[in-house]
């Protein structure tokens, strides 16, 4: 019937989400290609990648931090990316890896400002109040400080950021089986800390 709805046609909201996913996939593919070239010694590809990723980090941090802290966090995130670029395996999307780095550096900035709140001055942060999230992040960091750094890293990646064991293995440099062992032992230690 010509008047009936074609149920195979996606709704506009589904199409928008599909287009967004396709766009992110294209960015990930381009960044992975640039990273692969950079790992093989192509300085121009690395310079282009760092320029694009720098803008991505800058947008991420400027939504969450005062300008000076956002700039510091951007530089810290770029440095972390540079330090770990040889471990990165370009067979998975890059944006989850970048989001993990960004989140760690955002939390580092928040912790620094909690220790010296005068560093925020009278700056208005142009976002909604993240107080509860910041307090939760600080409490979480306190609990994670009770476990070994390798355990804390993979707990954050898998349990907090939703990375797969394989993704956590790529980011941390730990084997998939060690990732699982470190998550189990770390959570057990945190449980003991809470119950003490």
Helices and strands as residue ranges (DSSP letters): H 12-39, H 43-62, H 67-84, G 85-87, H 94-115, G 117-120, H 131-144, H 149-155, I 156-160, H 165-172, H 176-195
